Amino acid sequence: MANTETALKECLSSIDGATAAALVDYTSGMALGTLGGGKDFNLEVAAAGNTDVVRSKLRTMELLGIKEEIEDILITLNSQYHLIRLLKGRGGNGLFLYLVLDAGRANLAMARHQMRRIENELEV
């Protein structure tokens, strides 16, 4: 089982094109851990802002009566992909993994596969 720091390091080292990763509590908007980003990309702000995306989607699904679970949310920009994966099981309720990818180097299918694997190994 991996802890938060190990899981975030695994995101950046095993996923092609990954430039930043965070574990975020979407009930509070707080990042429980961050890795990557830099002076031009404030990962704390991005993590907090993406809690609104998750909350909005969950609220919309509730209003529509959709009883399924969100696996992940993808936001595509010109040069980046932002991938949000809601955690399931082992204390992951209310948490998501947030990953920023360089669109020119990333393979979305592989990134999703690797995030699923990392989620399964993460002990929160």
C-alpha positions as CSV (number, residue, x, y, z in Angstrom):
1,M,0.0,0.0,0.0
2,A,1.2,3.4,-0.9
3,N,0.9,6.6,1.1
4,T,0.1,10.0,-0.4
5,E,3.7,11.1,-1.1
6,T,4.5,7.7,-2.7
7,A,1.3,7.8,-4.9
8,L,2.0,11.3,-6.1
9,K,5.7,10.4,-7.0
10,E,4.3,7.4,-8.8
11,C,2.0,9.6,-10.8
12,L,4.8,11.8,-12.0
13,S,7.3,9.0,-12.7
14,S,5.0,6.4,-14.3
15,I,2.7,8.5,-16.4
16,D,4.2,9.9,-19.6
17,G,3.7,13.7,-19.8
18,A,2.7,14.2,-16.1
19,T,3.8,17.5,-14.8
20,A,1.9,17.9,-11.6
21,A,-0.2,15.8,-9.2
22,A,-2.3,16.3,-6.1
23,L,-4.5,14.4,-3.7
24,V,-7.5,16.7,-2.9
25,D,-10.4,16.6,-0.4
26,Y,-13.3,18.0,-2.4
27,T,-15.4,18.5,0.7
28,S,-13.0,21.1,2.1
29,G,-11.1,22.1,-1.1
30,M,-7.8,21.3,0.7
31,A,-4.9,19.6,-1.1
32,L,-3.6,16.7,1.2
33,G,-0.5,16.5,-0.9
34,T,1.0,18.1,-4.0
35,L,3.9,17.4,-6.3
36,G,5.1,19.3,-9.4
37,G,3.6,22.4,-10.8
38,G,6.0,25.3,-10.4
39,K,6.0,29.1,-10.3
40,D,3.8,29.3,-13.4
41,F,1.3,26.8,-12.2
42,N,0.0,27.0,-8.6
43,L,-1.1,23.5,-7.8
44,E,-2.8,24.5,-4.5
45,V,-5.0,27.0,-6.4
46,A,-5.7,24.5,-9.2
47,A,-6.6,21.7,-6.6
48,A,-9.0,24.0,-4.7
49,G,-10.6,25.3,-7.9
50,N,-11.2,21.8,-9.2
51,T,-13.2,21.0,-6.1
52,D,-15.9,23.2,-7.6
53,V,-15.8,21.1,-10.8
54,V,-16.3,17.9,-8.8
55,R,-19.0,19.4,-6.6
56,S,-20.9,20.8,-9.6
57,K,-20.9,17.6,-11.5
58,L,-22.0,15.6,-8.5
59,R,-24.8,18.1,-7.8
60,T,-25.9,17.9,-11.5
61,M,-26.0,14.2,-11.4
62,E,-28.1,14.2,-8.3
63,L,-30.6,16.7,-9.9
64,L,-30.8,14.4,-13.0
65,G,-31.3,11.3,-10.9
66,I,-28.1,9.7,-12.2
67,K,-27.1,7.0,-9.7
68,E,-23.8,6.1,-11.3
69,E,-20.3,7.0,-9.9
70,I,-17.9,9.3,-11.6
71,E,-14.7,7.5,-12.6
72,D,-12.9,10.6,-13.8
73,I,-13.3,14.0,-15.3
74,L,-11.2,15.2,-18.2
75,I,-10.5,18.9,-19.1
76,T,-8.6,19.5,-22.3
77,L,-6.7,22.7,-22.9
78,N,-4.5,23.6,-25.9
79,S,-1.3,22.3,-24.4
80,Q,-2.5,20.4,-21.3
81,Y,-4.9,17.7,-20.1
82,H,-6.3,17.9,-16.5
83,L,-7.5,14.6,-15.2
84,I,-9.6,14.3,-12.0
85,R,-10.1,10.8,-10.7
86,L,-12.5,10.3,-7.8
87,L,-11.2,7.8,-5.3
88,K,-13.3,4.8,-4.2
89,G,-12.9,2.5,-1.1
90,R,-10.4,2.4,1.7
91,G,-11.2,5.9,3.1
92,G,-11.1,7.6,-0.3
93,N,-14.6,9.0,0.0
94,G,-14.5,12.7,-0.7
95,L,-11.1,12.6,-2.3
96,F,-9.7,12.9,-5.8
97,L,-6.4,12.5,-7.6
98,Y,-5.7,15.4,-9.8
99,L,-3.2,15.1,-12.6
100,V,-1.8,17.7,-15.1
101,L,-0.4,16.3,-18.3
102,D,1.5,17.8,-21.2
103,A,-0.8,17.2,-24.1
104,G,2.0,16.7,-26.6
105,R,3.6,13.8,-24.6
106,A,0.6,12.2,-22.8
107,N,-1.4,9.1,-23.7
108,L,-4.8,9.6,-22.1
109,A,-5.8,5.9,-22.1
110,M,-2.5,5.0,-20.4
111,A,-2.8,7.8,-18.0
112,R,-6.3,6.7,-16.9
113,H,-5.0,3.1,-16.6
114,Q,-2.0,4.2,-14.4
115,M,-4.2,6.4,-12.3
116,R,-6.6,3.5,-11.6
117,R,-3.6,1.3,-10.6
118,I,-2.2,4.0,-8.3
119,E,-5.6,4.6,-6.8
120,N,-5.9,0.8,-6.0
121,E,-2.5,0.9,-4.2
122,L,-3.2,4.2,-2.3
123,E,-3.9,3.9,1.4
124,V,-5.4,7.1,2.8
